[in-house]
């Protein structure tokens, strides 16, 4: 499902302030031209609750979702890109 007015599907990333892995993941997604919705979970709150519901096994940030599918963290995103799997997900 693509966002209205964009060529890319919805990309969501849960982050914390000052996280270098979050920064790296956001930079990679920006390089790909993805329109990213960021949820800061630094101080907890409803976004952290939502993250725990969506990815109960995840204990680190970032956590990245593309079209509602959990991709994982920064290393998972980079590995997916290196394997050639990220571009098709963003283009679908």
Contact map, one row per residue, 1 for C-alpha under 8 A:
11100000110000000000000000000000000000000000000000000000000000000010000000000000000000000000
11110111110000000000000000000000000000000000000000000000000000000000000000000000000000000000
11111111110000000000000000000000000000000000000000000000000000000000000000000000000000000000
01111100000000000000000000000000000000000000000000000000000000000000000000000000000000000000
00111110000000000000000000000000000000000000000000000000000000000000000000000000000000000000
01111111100000000000000000000000001000000000000000000000000000000000000000000000000000000000
01101111100000000000000000000000000000000000000000000000000000000000000000000000000000000010
01100111110000000000000000000000011000000000000000000000000000000000000000000000000000000111
11100111111000000000000000000000011000000000000000000000000000000110000000000000000000000111
11100001111100000000000000000000001110000000000000000000000000000111000000000000000000000000
00000000111110000000000000000000011110000000000000000000000000011111000000000000000000000000
00000000011111000000000000000000000111100000000000000000000000011100000000000000000000000000
00000000001111100000000000000000000111100000000000000000000001111000000000000000000000000000
00000000000111110000000000000000000001111000001000100000000011110000000000000000000000000000
00000000000011111010010000000000000001111100000000000000000011100000000000000000000000000000
00000000000001111110010000000000000000011100000000000000000011000000000000000000000000000000
00000000000000111110000000000000000000010100000000000000000000000000000000000000000000000000
00000000000000011111001000000000000000000000000000000000000000000000000000000000000000000000
00000000000000111111111000000000000000000000000000000000000010000000000000000000000000000000
00000000000000000111111100000000000000000000000000000000000000000000000000000000000000000000
00000000000000000011111110000000000000000000000000000000000011000000000001000000000000000000
00000000000000110011111111000000000000000000000000000000000011000000000001000000000000000000
00000000000000000111111111100000000000000000000000000000000000000000000000000000000000000000
00000000000000000001111111110000000000000000000000000000000000000000000001000000000000000000
00000000000000000000111111111000000000000000000000000000000001000000000011001100000000000000
00000000000000000000011111111100000100000000000000000000000000000000000000000000000000000000
00000000000000000000001111111110000000000000000000000000000000000000000000000000000000000000
00000000000000000000000111111111000000000000000000000000000000000000000000000100000000000000
00000000000000000000000011111111110100000000000000000000000000000000000000000000000000000000
00000000000000000000000001111111111100000000000000000000000000000000000000000000000000000000
00000000000000000000000000111111110000000000000000000000000000000000000000000000000000000000
00000000000000000000000000011111110000000000000000000000000000000000000000000000000000100000
00000000000000000000000000001111111000000000000000000000000000000000000000000000000000000000
00000001101000000000000000001111111100000000000000000000000000000000000000000000000000000100
00000101111000000000000000000100111110000000000000000000000000000000000000000000000000000000
00000000011110000000000001001100011111000000000000000000000000000000000000000000000000000000
00000000011110000000000000000000001111100000000000000000000000000000000000000000000000000000
00000000000111100000000000000000000111110000000000000000000000000000000000000000000000000000
00000000000111100000000000000000000011111000001000000000000000000000000000000000000000000000
00000000000001111000000000000000000001111110001000000000000000000000000000000000000000000000
00000000000001110000000000000000000000111111101100000000000000000000000000000000000000000000
00000000000000111000000000000000000000011111000000000000000000000000000000000000000000000000
00000000000000000000000000000000000000011111100000000000000000000000000000000000000000000000
00000000000000000000000000000000000000001111111110000000000000000000000000000000000000000000
00000000000000000000000000000000000000001011111110000000000000000000000000000000000000000000
00000000000000000000000000000000000000000001111111000000000000000000000000000000000000000000
00000000000001000000000000000000000000111001111111100000000000000000000000000000000000000000
00000000000000000000000000000000000000001001111111110000000000000000000000000000000000000000
00000000000000000000000000000000000000000001111111111000000000000000000000000000000000000000
00000000000000000000000000000000000000000000011111111100000000000000000000000000000000000000
00000000000001000000000000000000000000000000001111111111000000000000000000000000000000000000
00000000000000000000000000000000000000000000000111111111110000000000000000000000000000000000
00000000000000000000000000000000000000000000000011111111000000000000000000000000000000000000
00000000000000000000000000000000000000000000000001111111000000000000000000000000000000000000
00000000000000000000000000000000000000000000000000111111110000000000010000000000000000000000
00000000000000000000000000000000000000000000000000111111111000000000000000000000000000000000
00000000000000000000000000000000000000000000000000010011111000000000000000000000000000000000
00000000000000000000000000000000000000000000000000010011111100100000000000000000000000000000
00000000000000000000000000000000000000000000000000000001111110000000000000000000000000000000
00000000000000000000000000000000000000000000000000000000011111100000000010000000000000000000
00000000000001110010110000000000000000000000000000000000001111100000000010000000000000000000
00000000000011110000110010000000000000000000000000000000000111110000000111000000000000000000
00000000000011100000000000000000000000000000000000000000010111111000011111000000000000000000
00000000001111000000000000000000000000000000000000000000000001111100011111001000000000000000
00000000001110000000000000000000000000000000000000000000000000111111111100000000000000000000
00000000111100000000000000000000000000000000000000000000000000011111111000000000000000001100
10000000111000000000000000000000000000000000000000000000000000001111100000000000000000000000
00000000011000000000000000000000000000000000000000000000000000001111110000000000000000000000
00000000000000000000000000000000000000000000000000000000000000001111111000000000000000000000
00000000000000000000000000000000000000000000000000000010000000111101111100000000000000000000
00000000000000000000000000000000000000000000000000000000000000111100111110011000000000000000
00000000000000000000000000000000000000000000000000000000000001111000011111111000000000000000
00000000000000000000000010000000000000000000000000000000000111110000001111111000000000000000
00000000000000000000110110000000000000000000000000000000000001110000000111111100000000000000
00000000000000000000000000000000000000000000000000000000000000000000000111111110000000000000
00000000000000000000000000000000000000000000000000000000000000000000001111111111000000000000
00000000000000000000000010000000000000000000000000000000000000010000001111111111100001000000
00000000000000000000000010010000000000000000000000000000000000000000000001111111110000000000
00000000000000000000000000000000000000000000000000000000000000000000000000111111111000000000
00000000000000000000000000000000000000000000000000000000000000000000000000011111111111000000
00000000000000000000000000000000000000000000000000000000000000000000000000001111111111100000
00000000000000000000000000000000000000000000000000000000000000000000000000000111111110000000
00000000000000000000000000000000000000000000000000000000000000000000000000000011111111000000
00000000000000000000000000000000000000000000000000000000000000000000000000000001111111110000
00000000000000000000000000000000000000000000000000000000000000000000000000000001111111111000
00000000000000000000000000000000000000000000000000000000000000000000000000001001101111111100
00000000000000000000000000000001000000000000000000000000000000000000000000000000100111111110
00000000000000000000000000000000000000000000000000000000000000000000000000000000000111111111
00000000000000000000000000000000000000000000000000000000000000000100000000000000000011111111
00000001100000000000000000000000010000000000000000000000000000000100000000000000000001111111
00000011100000000000000000000000000000000000000000000000000000000000000000000000000000111111
00000001100000000000000000000000000000000000000000000000000000000000000000000000000000011111
